[in-house]
Each structure stands twice: as structure tokens, then as C-alpha cells.
Amino acid sequence: MSTPEPEPWRDPERYKTGKLTSCHGCGNSCRKTHWGAWCYGCNVERIERINKTFADLMK
């Protein structure tokens, strides 16, 4: 049995556009991604917050 593919936002090399920018979350310098100026760690936290919000709404 193969391991499931991780969520796309957990892969720091995926979706990079190459433009250097300032992260919306922590303010550090990072590469802009297709969904905005979020560094890898801040984007994972952001997506998990969004997922939790939707899960709470579905209860």
C-alpha cells in the first residue's frame, strides 16, 4: 500500500512564483506563492485555521 500524497500546501517547493516578497503572516522575506505572499510555515497555519473554521461550520 502506498502512502497518501500530502496536502499541496505542505510542500514548500510547490506553487512558488519566484518573486521575493514579505510574508503576510510573520513579515519575513519569502517567495510569493500562487495563493499569495505567505511563507511555508504561515501558509500551513493559515490553511489549518481555514479547515478548522469550515469543520466547525459543518457541525
C-alpha positions as CSV (number, residue, x, y, z in Angstrom):
1,M,0.0,0.0,0.0
2,S,1.4,3.4,-0.9
3,T,1.4,6.4,1.4
4,P,-1.1,9.0,0.6
5,E,0.1,12.2,-1.1
6,P,0.5,15.1,1.4
7,E,-1.7,18.2,1.2
8,P,-0.3,20.5,-1.5
9,W,0.2,23.4,1.0
10,R,2.6,21.2,3.0
11,D,5.1,21.1,0.1
12,P,7.2,24.2,0.3
13,E,8.5,23.8,-3.2
14,R,5.1,23.7,-4.9
15,Y,3.3,26.8,-6.3
16,K,6.3,29.2,-5.9
17,T,6.3,32.1,-8.4
18,G,9.8,33.1,-7.7
19,K,9.1,36.7,-6.7
20,L,10.6,37.7,-3.3
21,T,8.1,39.4,-1.0
22,S,7.3,39.9,2.6
23,C,5.1,37.2,4.3
24,H,1.6,38.4,5.4
25,G,1.9,36.2,8.5
26,C,5.3,36.7,10.0
27,G,6.7,39.6,7.9
28,N,9.9,37.7,6.9
29,S,11.2,37.6,3.4
30,C,9.8,34.7,1.4
31,R,8.9,33.6,-2.2
32,K,5.4,34.5,-3.3
33,T,3.1,31.6,-4.0
34,H,0.1,31.4,-6.3
35,W,-2.2,31.9,-3.3
36,G,-0.4,35.0,-2.0
37,A,2.6,36.2,-0.1
38,W,2.7,33.5,2.7
39,C,5.8,31.7,3.8
40,Y,5.5,27.9,4.1
41,G,5.0,27.8,7.8
42,C,2.5,30.6,7.9
43,N,0.6,29.2,5.0
44,V,0.2,25.8,6.7
45,E,-1.1,27.5,9.8
46,R,-3.5,29.6,7.7
47,I,-4.9,26.6,5.8
48,E,-5.3,24.7,9.1
49,R,-7.2,27.6,10.6
50,I,-9.5,27.8,7.5
51,N,-10.1,24.0,7.6
52,K,-11.0,24.2,11.3
53,T,-13.4,27.1,10.7
54,F,-15.1,25.1,7.9
55,A,-15.3,22.0,10.1
56,D,-16.8,24.0,12.9
57,L,-19.4,25.4,10.5
58,M,-20.4,22.0,9.3
59,K,-21.2,20.7,12.8
